Amino acid sequence: MKNIKFIIILFSISSFQIVNAQINYPKTLKKPIVNTYHGNEIVDNFQWLEQLQSTEVNNWVTQQNKTSKKYLIKLNKSIDSE
């Protein structure tokens, strides 16, 4: 019984690693914006992503969604094959 549990756990981990290893995340640009809060300068490299009406942000979201969808499809196939 212990061997079966071990094999199931091992297979689950290896399936996850195979699917996980194939993710190629889109590049996210860093556009440093400096904000001052209570006299402290804070650099936010990703504040530009808050501009939800921006074409650039919409393109970034589309690329992220494509990446997520590919991963979820592979994950679903991996789970179905178990």
DSSP file (Angstrom, degrees, kcal/mol; ACC not computed):
  #  RESIDUE AA STRUCTURE BP1 BP2  ACC     N-H-->O    O-->H-N    N-H-->O    O-->H-N    TCO  KAPPA ALPHA  PHI   PSI    X-CA   Y-CA   Z-CA
    1    1 A M     >        0   0    0      0, 0.0     4,-2.1     0, 0.0     5,-0.2   0.000 360.0 360.0 360.0 -40.8    0.0    0.0    0.0
    2    2 A K  H  >  +     0   0    0      1,-0.2     4,-2.4     2,-0.2     5,-0.2   0.887 360.0  54.0 -63.2 -38.0    2.8    2.4    0.8
    3    3 A N  H  > S+     0   0    0      2,-0.2     4,-2.5     1,-0.2    -1,-0.2   0.890 107.0  50.6 -63.8 -39.5    4.4    1.7   -2.6
    4    4 A I  H  > S+     0   0    0      2,-0.2     4,-2.5     1,-0.2    -1,-0.2   0.928 111.1  48.1 -65.2 -44.9    1.3    2.6   -4.4
    5    5 A K  H  X S+     0   0    0     -4,-2.1     4,-2.5     1,-0.2     5,-0.2   0.910 112.2  50.2 -60.7 -42.1    1.0    5.9   -2.5
    6    6 A F  H  X S+     0   0    0     -4,-2.4     4,-2.8     2,-0.2    -2,-0.2   0.925 110.8  48.5 -63.1 -44.7    4.6    6.6   -3.2
    7    7 A I  H  X S+     0   0    0     -4,-2.5     4,-2.7     2,-0.2    -2,-0.2   0.907 111.8  49.6 -63.2 -42.6    4.2    5.9   -7.0
    8    8 A I  H  X S+     0   0    0     -4,-2.5     4,-2.4     2,-0.2    -2,-0.2   0.929 113.8  45.4 -62.6 -45.5    1.1    8.1   -7.2
    9    9 A I  H  X S+     0   0    0     -4,-2.5     4,-2.4     2,-0.2    -2,-0.2   0.922 113.8  49.4 -63.9 -44.3    2.8   11.0   -5.4
   10   10 A L  H  X S+     0   0    0     -4,-2.8     4,-2.5    -5,-0.2    -2,-0.2   0.915 112.1  48.0 -62.0 -43.9    5.9   10.5   -7.6
   11   11 A F  H  X S+     0   0    0     -4,-2.7     4,-2.5     2,-0.2    -1,-0.2   0.904 111.2  50.9 -63.7 -42.1    3.8   10.5  -10.8
   12   12 A S  H  X S+     0   0    0     -4,-2.4     4,-2.2    -5,-0.2    -2,-0.2   0.921 112.6  45.8 -62.2 -44.6    1.9   13.6   -9.7
   13   13 A I  H  X S+     0   0    0     -4,-2.4     4,-2.5     2,-0.2    -2,-0.2   0.924 113.8  48.0 -65.2 -44.9    5.1   15.5   -8.9
   14   14 A S  H  X S+     0   0    0     -4,-2.5     4,-2.2     2,-0.2    -2,-0.2   0.882 110.7  51.6 -67.1 -36.6    6.8   14.5  -12.2
   15   15 A S  H  X S+     0   0    0     -4,-2.5     4,-2.2     2,-0.2     5,-0.2   0.923 110.9  48.5 -63.1 -43.5    3.7   15.4  -14.2
   16   16 A F  H  X S+     0   0    0     -4,-2.2     4,-3.1     1,-0.2    -2,-0.2   0.912 111.0  50.2 -62.5 -42.4    3.6   18.8  -12.6
   17   17 A Q  H  X S+     0   0    0     -4,-2.5     4,-2.3     2,-0.2    -1,-0.2   0.886 109.4  51.0 -65.7 -38.1    7.3   19.3  -13.3
   18   18 A I  H  X S+     0   0    0     -4,-2.2     4,-0.5     2,-0.2    -1,-0.2   0.941 115.9  40.9 -63.7 -47.1    6.9   18.3  -16.9
   19   19 A V  H >< S+     0   0    0     -4,-2.2     3,-1.0     1,-0.2    -2,-0.2   0.921 116.5  49.9 -65.9 -44.0    4.1   20.8  -17.5
   20   20 A N  H >< S+     0   0    0     -4,-3.1     3,-1.3     1,-0.2    -2,-0.2   0.840 102.9  60.2 -65.5 -34.9    5.7   23.5  -15.4
   21   21 A A  H 3< S+     0   0    0     -4,-2.3    -1,-0.2     1,-0.3    -2,-0.2   0.679  97.6  61.4 -68.6 -16.9    9.0   23.2  -17.2
   22   22 A Q  T << S+     0   0    0     -3,-1.0     2,-0.5    -4,-0.5    -1,-0.3   0.340  73.9 116.2 -95.1   7.2    7.4   24.1  -20.5
   23   23 A I    <   -     0   0    0     -3,-1.3     2,-0.6    -4,-0.1    45,-0.0  -0.652  41.1-172.9 -82.0 125.7    6.2   27.6  -19.5
   24   24 A N        -     0   0    0     -2,-0.5    -2,-0.0    43,-0.1    -1,-0.0  -0.875  17.3-151.5-116.3  95.3    7.7   30.5  -21.5
   25   25 A Y        -     0   0    0     -2,-0.6    39,-0.1     1,-0.1     3,-0.1  -0.379  18.9-111.3 -68.8 140.9    6.5   33.6  -19.8
   26   26 A P        -     0   0    0      0, 0.0     2,-0.1     0, 0.0    -1,-0.1  -0.370  41.0 -97.5 -65.2 150.6    6.1   36.8  -21.9
   27   27 A K        -     0   0    0     -2,-0.0     2,-0.6     1,-0.0     0, 0.0  -0.454  32.1-150.4 -68.7 140.8    8.6   39.5  -21.1
   28   28 A T        -     0   0    0     -2,-0.1     2,-0.0    -3,-0.1    -1,-0.0  -0.967  17.3-130.3-114.9 118.4    7.3   42.3  -18.8
   29   29 A L        -     0   0    0     -2,-0.6     2,-0.6     1,-0.1     0, 0.0  -0.342  10.8-138.1 -66.4 143.7    8.9   45.6  -19.4
   30   30 A K        +     0   0    0     16,-0.0    16,-0.2    18,-0.0    15,-0.1  -0.928  23.9 175.1-102.8 120.9   10.2   47.6  -16.5
   31   31 A K        -     0   0    0     14,-2.6    17,-0.3    -2,-0.6    16,-0.3  -0.826  26.2-140.4-125.2  90.7    9.4   51.2  -16.7
   32   32 A P        -     0   0    0      0, 0.0     2,-0.4     0, 0.0    13,-0.2  -0.272  22.2-179.1 -60.7 126.8   10.7   52.8  -13.5
   33   33 A I  E     -A   44   0A   0     11,-1.4    11,-2.8    -2,-0.1     2,-0.6  -0.997  17.6-143.9-123.1 129.1    8.4   55.4  -12.0
   34   34 A V  E     -A   43   0A   0     -2,-0.4     2,-0.4     9,-0.2     9,-0.2  -0.843  18.1-176.6-100.3 124.2    9.5   57.2   -8.8
   35   35 A N  E     -A   42   0A   0      7,-2.8     7,-3.5    -2,-0.6     2,-0.6  -0.905  17.7-140.4-114.1 146.0    6.8   58.1   -6.2
   36   36 A T  E     +A   41   0A   0     -2,-0.4     2,-0.5     5,-0.2     5,-0.2  -0.937  20.0 179.7-110.8 121.2    7.5   60.0   -3.0
   37   37 A Y  E >  S-A   40   0A   0      3,-2.8     3,-2.1    -2,-0.6    -2,-0.0  -0.975  73.4 -22.4-122.4 116.5    5.6   58.8    0.1
   38   38 A H  T 3  S-     0   0    0     -2,-0.5    -1,-0.1     1,-0.3     3,-0.1   0.861 129.0 -48.8  52.9  39.7    6.2   60.7    3.3
   39   39 A G  T 3  S+     0   0    0      1,-0.2     2,-0.5     0, 0.0    -1,-0.3   0.431 115.7 115.5  84.5  -1.5    9.6   61.9    2.0
   40   40 A N  E <   -A   37   0A   0     -3,-2.1    -3,-2.8     2,-0.0     2,-0.5  -0.892  60.9-137.1-105.9 127.5   10.7   58.4    0.8
   41   41 A E  E     -A   36   0A   0     -2,-0.5     2,-0.5    -5,-0.2    -5,-0.2  -0.709  21.5-170.6 -83.9 127.0   11.3   57.8   -2.8
   42   42 A I  E     -A   35   0A   0     -7,-3.5    -7,-2.8    -2,-0.5     2,-0.5  -0.974  12.7-145.2-120.4 126.6    9.8   54.5   -4.0
   43   43 A V  E     -A   34   0A   0     -2,-0.5     2,-0.6    -9,-0.2    -9,-0.2  -0.804  12.5-170.3 -93.4 127.4   10.6   53.1   -7.4
   44   44 A D  E >   -A   33   0A   0    -11,-2.8   -11,-1.4    -2,-0.5     3,-0.6  -0.948   7.2-175.8-118.8 108.9    7.8   51.1   -9.0
   45   45 A N  T 3  S+     0   0    0     -2,-0.6   -14,-2.6   -13,-0.2     3,-0.2   0.643  83.6  41.9 -76.7 -14.8    8.9   49.3  -12.2
   46   46 A F  T >  S+     0   0    0    -16,-0.2     3,-1.7     1,-0.1    -1,-0.2   0.181  72.3 110.7-122.9  17.0    5.4   48.0  -13.0
   47   47 A Q  G X   +     0   0    0     -3,-0.6     3,-2.2   -16,-0.3     4,-0.2   0.796  69.4  72.2 -62.3 -27.4    3.1   51.0  -12.3
   48   48 A W  G >  S+     0   0    0    -17,-0.3     3,-1.4     1,-0.3    -1,-0.3   0.758  84.0  69.0 -59.8 -24.1    2.5   51.3  -16.0
   49   49 A L  G <  S+     0   0    0     -3,-1.7    -1,-0.3     1,-0.3    -2,-0.2   0.590  84.0  71.7 -71.7  -9.4    0.4   48.1  -15.8
   50   50 A E  G <  S+     0   0    0     -3,-2.2     2,-1.8    -4,-0.2    -1,-0.3   0.612  71.9  91.4 -79.4 -11.7   -2.2   50.0  -13.8
   51   51 A Q    X   +     0   0    0     -3,-1.4     3,-2.0    -4,-0.2     6,-0.3  -0.579  56.2 176.8 -84.0  79.2   -3.2   51.9  -17.0
   52   52 A L  T 3  S+     0   0    0     -2,-1.8    -1,-0.2     1,-0.3    -2,-0.0   0.675  73.3  55.3 -64.8 -20.0   -5.9   49.4  -17.9
   53   53 A Q  T 3  S+     0   0    0     -3,-0.1    -1,-0.3     4,-0.1     2,-0.1   0.514  83.7 112.6 -88.9  -4.7   -7.1   51.3  -21.0
   54   54 A S    <>  -     0   0    0     -3,-2.0     4,-2.4     1,-0.1     5,-0.2  -0.438  67.3-139.8 -71.3 138.0   -3.6   51.3  -22.5
   55   55 A T  H  > S+     0   0    0      1,-0.2     4,-2.5     2,-0.2     5,-0.2   0.888 105.3  54.9 -60.9 -39.7   -3.1   49.4  -25.7
   56   56 A E  H  > S+     0   0    0      2,-0.2     4,-1.9     1,-0.2    -1,-0.2   0.901 109.2  45.9 -62.9 -41.8    0.3   48.3  -24.3
   57   57 A V  H  > S+     0   0    0     -6,-0.3     4,-2.7     2,-0.2    -1,-0.2   0.913 111.5  52.1 -68.0 -42.1   -1.3   46.9  -21.1
   58   58 A N  H  X S+     0   0    0     -4,-2.4     4,-2.3     1,-0.2    -2,-0.2   0.892 109.5  49.9 -61.4 -39.3   -4.0   45.2  -23.1
   59   59 A N  H  X S+     0   0    0     -4,-2.5     4,-2.2     2,-0.2    -1,-0.2   0.900 110.8  49.9 -63.9 -40.7   -1.3   43.5  -25.3
   60   60 A W  H  X S+     0   0    0     -4,-1.9     4,-2.4     2,-0.2    -2,-0.2   0.920 111.1  48.7 -63.3 -44.6    0.5   42.4  -22.2
   61   61 A V  H  X S+     0   0    0     -4,-2.7     4,-2.7     1,-0.2    -2,-0.2   0.908 109.4  52.8 -62.9 -42.3   -2.7   40.9  -20.7
   62   62 A T  H  X S+     0   0    0     -4,-2.3     4,-2.1     1,-0.2    -1,-0.2   0.920 110.4  47.4 -59.4 -44.6   -3.4   39.1  -23.9
   63   63 A Q  H  X S+     0   0    0     -4,-2.2     4,-2.1     2,-0.2    -1,-0.2   0.898 112.0  49.7 -64.7 -40.7    0.0   37.5  -23.9
   64   64 A Q  H  X S+     0   0    0     -4,-2.4     4,-2.6     1,-0.2    -2,-0.2   0.907 110.4  50.8 -63.5 -41.2   -0.3   36.5  -20.3
   65   65 A N  H  X S+     0   0    0     -4,-2.7     4,-2.7     2,-0.2    -2,-0.2   0.887 108.5  51.4 -64.9 -39.4   -3.7   35.0  -21.0
   66   66 A K  H  X S+     0   0    0     -4,-2.1     4,-2.3     2,-0.2    -1,-0.2   0.919 111.3  48.2 -62.0 -43.7   -2.3   33.0  -23.9
   67   67 A T  H  X S+     0   0    0     -4,-2.1     4,-2.1     2,-0.2    -2,-0.2   0.924 113.2  47.4 -62.4 -45.1    0.5   31.7  -21.7
   68   68 A S  H  X S+     0   0    0     -4,-2.6     4,-2.8     1,-0.2     5,-0.2   0.911 110.7  51.7 -63.0 -43.2   -2.0   30.7  -18.9
   69   69 A K  H  X S+     0   0    0     -4,-2.7     4,-2.4     1,-0.2     5,-0.2   0.923 109.1  49.8 -62.4 -45.0   -4.3   29.0  -21.4
   70   70 A K  H  X S+     0   0    0     -4,-2.3     4,-2.2     1,-0.2    -1,-0.2   0.918 113.2  47.6 -58.5 -43.9   -1.6   26.9  -22.8
   71   71 A Y  H  X S+     0   0    0     -4,-2.1     4,-2.8     1,-0.2    -2,-0.2   0.933 111.8  48.9 -63.5 -46.6   -0.5   25.9  -19.3
   72   72 A L  H  X S+     0   0    0     -4,-2.8     4,-2.5     1,-0.2    -1,-0.2   0.861 110.2  51.3 -65.7 -35.7   -4.0   25.0  -18.2
   73   73 A I  H  X S+     0   0    0     -4,-2.4     4,-2.3    -5,-0.2    -1,-0.2   0.937 112.8  45.5 -65.1 -45.4   -4.7   22.9  -21.3
   74   74 A K  H  X S+     0   0    0     -4,-2.2     4,-2.3     2,-0.2    -2,-0.2   0.898 113.3  50.4 -63.5 -40.0   -1.4   21.0  -20.7
   75   75 A L  H  X S+     0   0    0     -4,-2.8     4,-2.4     2,-0.2    -1,-0.2   0.917 109.7  50.3 -64.2 -42.9   -2.3   20.6  -17.0
   76   76 A N  H  X S+     0   0    0     -4,-2.5     4,-2.6     1,-0.2    -2,-0.2   0.911 111.1  48.6 -62.2 -43.3   -5.7   19.4  -17.9
   77   77 A K  H  X S+     0   0    0     -4,-2.3     4,-1.6     1,-0.2    -1,-0.2   0.888 110.6  52.1 -62.8 -38.8   -4.3   16.8  -20.3
   78   78 A S  H  < S+     0   0    0     -4,-2.3     4,-0.4     2,-0.2    -2,-0.2   0.903 111.8  45.2 -63.9 -42.0   -1.8   15.7  -17.7
   79   79 A I  H >< S+     0   0    0     -4,-2.4     3,-1.1     1,-0.2    -2,-0.2   0.898 110.7  53.8 -69.3 -40.5   -4.6   15.2  -15.1
   80   80 A D  H 3< S+     0   0    0     -4,-2.6    -1,-0.2     1,-0.3    -2,-0.2   0.812 105.0  55.2 -63.3 -30.3   -6.8   13.4  -17.6
   81   81 A S  T 3<        0   0    0     -4,-1.6    -1,-0.3     1,-0.2    -2,-0.2   0.578 360.0 360.0 -81.8  -8.1   -4.0   10.9  -18.4
   82   82 A E    <         0   0    0     -3,-1.1    -1,-0.2    -4,-0.4    -2,-0.1   0.498 360.0 360.0 -76.2 360.0   -3.6    9.9  -14.8
